[in-house]
């Protein structure tokens, strides 16, 4: 998988992906762990999950409307549904579109 730069902004990303009825907080199925960045804003994330897949099926990231990732300014406190606004990461800082790329 390779992250590709979108040619144009088509739409604003929707809420976190949460296709599984048991995928609610403390983590939505679409949540990643928090990234810690240094003073220059550089951080690295390496993680595994069984909550989403790159294969076809109900948990696939490659569904009809596609998938993106969003980096927020603040950490996600994983508050329950319906909690006060602002508890899930704050403003959006960066984003990327998840696409399939041919194997080279």
Backbone torsions as a table, in degrees:
resi	resn	phi	psi	omega
1	UNK	NA	140.0	176.9
2	UNK	-132.6	141.9	177.8
3	UNK	-86.0	128.9	-177.4
4	UNK	-110.6	146.8	177.3
5	UNK	-78.9	127.3	-179.8
6	UNK	-68.2	148.0	178.6
7	UNK	-75.8	-30.8	179.8
8	UNK	-155.5	153.9	175.6
9	UNK	-79.0	118.0	-178.3
10	UNK	-90.3	-44.8	-179.1
11	UNK	-157.1	165.1	176.4
12	UNK	-81.0	133.7	179.1
13	UNK	-57.0	144.8	179.1
14	UNK	-83.1	-162.5	-179.4
15	UNK	-69.1	168.5	177.4
16	UNK	-52.7	141.0	175.6
17	UNK	-65.6	134.1	179.7
18	UNK	-150.3	62.8	-173.8
19	UNK	-72.9	-14.4	-175.2
20	UNK	-101.2	134.5	178.7
21	UNK	-63.5	-22.6	178.1
22	UNK	-99.8	10.4	-177.5
23	UNK	-93.8	19.5	-178.7
24	UNK	-76.0	177.8	-177.8
25	UNK	-54.7	146.6	27.6
26	UNK	-74.8	-11.7	176.0
27	UNK	-137.8	131.6	166.5
28	UNK	-71.9	160.4	177.4
29	UNK	-58.5	-31.9	-178.8
30	UNK	-86.5	-3.1	-179.9
31	UNK	-76.8	139.8	168.1
32	UNK	-103.8	167.8	174.5
33	UNK	-69.5	160.6	179.7
34	UNK	-68.3	142.4	176.9
35	UNK	-97.6	133.4	175.5
36	UNK	-103.4	124.5	-179.3
37	UNK	-108.4	152.6	178.0
38	UNK	-81.9	-175.0	-176.3
39	UNK	-61.5	-25.2	178.4
40	UNK	-87.0	-0.4	179.6
41	UNK	84.2	15.7	-179.1
42	UNK	-97.9	129.0	177.8
43	UNK	-144.0	161.7	179.4
44	UNK	-130.5	141.2	177.0
45	UNK	-128.7	127.2	172.2
46	UNK	-132.7	121.0	-175.5
47	UNK	-151.8	158.9	174.7
48	UNK	-122.7	152.9	177.5
49	UNK	-150.6	152.5	171.0
50	UNK	-109.9	6.2	-175.8
51	UNK	-85.5	-21.3	175.1
52	UNK	-136.7	165.2	-178.6
53	UNK	-142.5	160.4	173.3
54	UNK	-94.1	-5.3	179.2
55	UNK	-87.5	161.0	175.9
56	UNK	-61.0	150.6	177.3
57	UNK	138.7	179.6	-174.8
58	UNK	-66.4	-21.4	179.7
59	UNK	-101.6	11.4	-175.8
60	UNK	-71.3	140.6	172.7
61	UNK	-74.3	-16.8	-177.7
62	UNK	-100.8	57.3	178.1
63	UNK	-87.2	-170.9	-173.6
64	UNK	-60.4	-34.5	-177.5
65	UNK	-102.8	6.8	176.5
66	UNK	74.8	-176.8	-178.5
67	UNK	-142.8	152.6	177.2
68	UNK	-139.2	165.9	171.3
69	UNK	-121.1	147.6	-178.3
70	UNK	-124.2	134.0	171.9
71	UNK	-104.7	123.6	-179.7
72	UNK	-98.9	158.1	-178.9
73	UNK	-65.1	-44.0	-175.7
74	UNK	-105.7	165.2	177.1
75	UNK	-70.8	153.0	174.5
76	UNK	-84.2	124.2	179.4
77	UNK	-89.6	0.6	176.8
78	UNK	54.4	40.7	179.1
79	UNK	-71.6	153.9	-178.0
80	UNK	-62.6	160.2	176.5
81	UNK	-52.7	142.1	175.8
82	UNK	84.5	0.1	178.4
83	UNK	-69.2	171.2	-178.2
84	UNK	-57.8	146.6	177.8
85	UNK	-59.1	141.7	177.2
86	UNK	97.4	1.4	-177.9
87	UNK	-91.1	0.2	-173.8
88	UNK	-118.0	45.1	170.8
89	UNK	109.0	-11.7	177.0
90	UNK	74.0	-155.4	-175.5
91	UNK	-64.3	151.8	176.5
92	UNK	-79.1	131.2	-177.4
93	UNK	-102.8	-40.9	-177.8
94	UNK	-155.4	160.4	177.1
95	UNK	-150.3	166.1	177.1
96	UNK	-152.6	155.0	178.2
97	UNK	-98.3	136.3	178.6
98	UNK	-94.2	119.8	-179.4
99	UNK	-131.6	158.4	173.3
100	UNK	-83.1	141.7	176.3
101	UNK	-125.5	145.0	178.8
102	UNK	-64.9	145.6	176.2
103	UNK	-71.5	135.5	-178.0
104	UNK	-96.6	NA	NA
